[in-house]
Amino acid sequence: MKQRRGRKSPPFSREQRLAVVHGILCFVLILAVLQLWLLTATMNAWLGGDYGVIWPAAIVSILCFGLNLGLLRYLYRMEG
């Protein structure tokens, strides 16, 4: 069924919102563990004298942070 312009879709039910929030929390947990692993691997490489991994690791970490911010914005929009 197509939605007409100007009409809002009905809000999510409580069960649907809870499922979405649980899915987002699982994804955030995976990203947090990835960032911790990335920090550990980068520090290990840096202390070992390998300076070539610092900037790629920083870029990936910033991307993970951006994904987490995007998910947080989605949750706030879902509530409103």
N, C-alpha and C positions, 0 to 999 in steps of 0.2 A: 504494500500500500504506500503510495507516494504522499509525502507531506506537502500541504499547501503553504505558500508563503504567508508569513504573518502569524501563523499558528504555532504554538509551542507544542512539542511532544509531551505526552503525560510524564510526570516525574517518575524516576525509578522507584520501584518498591523497596522496602527496607532490605529484603533478602537479596535483591539485585545489587543494591549499593554495597552491602556487606561482601558479596562475592567479588565485586570490582576492587574494593579496598583490600581484601585479602590477596588478590592477585598482584596488586600494585606493591603491597608490603613484601611479598615474596621476591618480586623483581628488584626492589630497593635493597633487600638483604643480599641478593646475589651481587648487585653493583657495589655494595659496601665491602663485601668480602673480596671482590676483584680489586678494589682500590687498596685495601690493606695488603693483599698479595703483591700488587704493583709497587707499593711503597717499599715493602720488604725486599723485593727483587732489585729495585732501583738502588736502594741503599747498599745492598750487598755488592752490586756491580760498581757503584761509585767508590766504595771503600777498597775495592779490588783494583781500582785504577782505570776502569772502563767508563769514560765520560761520554761515550756516544749514545748511551741509552737515556740520558737525563731528559732531553727535550722531547723525544717521542713518548716517554712515560708521562711527562707533564701534560702533553696534549691529550693523551688518552684519559688521564685523570680529570682534566677539565671537561672532556666530553661526557664522562660518567656523571660529573657534577651537574652538567647541563641537562642530562636525562632525568636526574633526580628532581631538579627544579621544574622541568616540564611535567613530571608526574604529580608534583605538589600543586602546580597550577591547575591541572586537570581535576584533582580532588576538590580544590576550592570552587571551581566552576560547577562541578557536579552538585555541590551542596547548595549553591545559590539558585 
